[in-house]
Amino acid sequence: MPMQTVEADYLVVGAGAMGMAFVDTVLTESDATIVIVDRNDQPGGHWLTAYPFVRLHQPSAYYGVNSRPLGADTIDANGWNAGFYELAGAGEICAYFDAVMRQQFLPSGRVTFYPMSEYLGDGRIRTLNGDEVVVNVRKRTVDATYLGVVVPSMRPPAYDVAPGVDCIPPNGLPKKPFRDQYVIVGAGKTAFDSCLWLLRHGISPDRVTWIRPRDSWLLDRAAIQPGMVFAERVISDFAAQMRAVLKATSTDDLFARLAGAGCLLRIDESVEPTMYRCAIVSELELAQLRRIEDVVRMGHVEAIEPGRIVLEQGSVETRPDALYVDCTGDGLGKRPPVDVFQAGHLVLQPVRTCQPAFSAAVIGHVEVTKTDDAERNAYCRPVPHPTVPLDWLTMTRTFHANQLHWFADAEMMAWLSGARLNVVSHLSSRTPTPADMIPLSERLSAVNEKIDALLGA
């Protein structure tokens, strides 16, 4: 078997959003050479296998890589996102990352890309035709796959499906003929998208059965917008979160305050959510989701049989020709946090709540500008993706700890102010100084102390 040896400063395993954002920053801010390896035939990660009608839940302005805008920086004039900044779809995102690779990374002469290849460990890559490449890594091997994003099309359902039952991932939904009943299985972002797709195409909500074993706290898209037009609303939401924490007498009281201030939303206000995954909706989308009244809360699905769904707490009857849409993929996987910066290695993880691309760019900048791994890790403590409501507190506390390091560093503040992926950079044209941030730093420290008290109660 032919073997080739190459030299590089970094070997990046995975060309999804985080891997691409990290490479973009390191390439822009240093003279490093980089090898990227990925199992797919182009960059884009899970977007390459996502359902065709998927769109970002956050504005395109906050996604992709720092050096290249995503989208046209426009506000939607119609649809259920009307009045808010555009949300890129899967096709646009895949084309975007492909353009970043072909038009920026490869022409630099400092990036080598091995698509359709397996990383074997120890710097070894096996290409599609069986050749082996050994990368002599001078600085670090970067794991951009640690979070393990899984969408429904990437694996079979986690429950038994009897022969003859038509159960599909959302990818197949546009290809199916009209049915009398659609059964959506799942409670997260993918389920929201599938329900909204059906309603958008005129399917009556009484034809939709929604198997929703858990309800979720949701974020309001109005509070997650770029530009000065939305600055007052964004800042007001952040201030309301801080007030809620400081005034809360318990974790239950905190979530009641967050809901009362509009910081957190829910589909059914009579049901206390037991899930939180940073899903974002507009008020118009929320109104549409509330039109679906046939909601089944009997635990997770155990099996689907002809005309019947077996759940943990019982069973429900369905129409003989019902179409089942499996929306139960893990999405952003929950892996235990580990140090981002390790000897000879780097593990990409979020360092801001629910902002993976921005986080990877921050990690790239810290890698290039700091010289000590202990200091680097202090700037980039992992903020695991949330799954349950209490994670709102733990991830807020950790992100605040990261911000306190950033706010005390003039160079870091200047970089953050110019970073396209940074939500806050869109709210002001002025670069704040560490002195400017002292009042906010004191506020964040007080909030973290209160979070510790709430979690310890």
Secondary structure, DSSP 8 states (H G I E B T S, - for coil): --EEEEEEEEEEE--SHHHHHHHHHHHHHS---EEEE-SSSSS-GGGGGS-TT-B-SS-GGGSSBTTB--S---B--SSTTTTSB---BHHHHHHHHHHHIIIIIGGGTSEEEE-S-EEEETTEEE-TTS-EEEEEEEEEEEES-TT--B-GGGS--SSEE-TT-EEE-GGGGGGS---S-EEEE-SSHHHHHHHHHHHHTT--GGGEEEE-SS-EEEEEGGGS--SGGGHHHHHHHHHHHHHHHHH-SSHHHHHHHHHHTTSSB-S-TTS---EEEEEEE-HHHHHHHTT---EE-SSSEEEEETTEEEETTEEEE--TT-EEEE----BS-------SEETTEEE---SSTT-HHHHHHHHHHHHHH---HHHHHHH--------STTHHHHHHHHHHHHHHHHHT-HHHHHHHHH-TT-GGGGS-SS---TTTTHHHHHHHHHHHHHHHHHHH-
